């Protein structure tokens, strides 16, 4: 059974519908409550505490998941990651070149995390070939409907099976 670290958004939690979808695909879920704003060591504590096979994150959890997966060289599925808002995390490590698959889902109608800023961040970060796909969802806002969550998770898991 693959272990997944699920990182929730700012002032949020892992919702039951998402837990059920993750469990449906036989994933062992670790979903800690993270105080992104109040704990300057949140990312370091996550890095010290969890040994998992993959990361799924949303919004602020997508930001944390981006760095967690980069440091640990793990595949990650990130929904509307708050990449332009690095100031939420006090500890931002330098990342080695990414070798594991990164799937980013950006909602064109997201008013909380401007998708173009996240896209610009990603294109600046990756000036060489990186195993990454950006899925642009034209009707998607900041909150992720469960059907989109499951659709993207299925794609992500299938991609991991087909990638050495």
Secondary structure, DSSP 8 states (H G I E B T S, - for coil): -EEEEEE--TT----HHHHHHHHHTTEEEE-----TTT-TTHHHHHHHH---SEEEEETHHHHHHHHHHHHHT-EEEEES--GGGGGG-S---------S-EEEEEETT-SSS-HHHHHHHHHHH-SS--SEEEEEETT--SS--HHHHHHHHHHHHHHHHH--
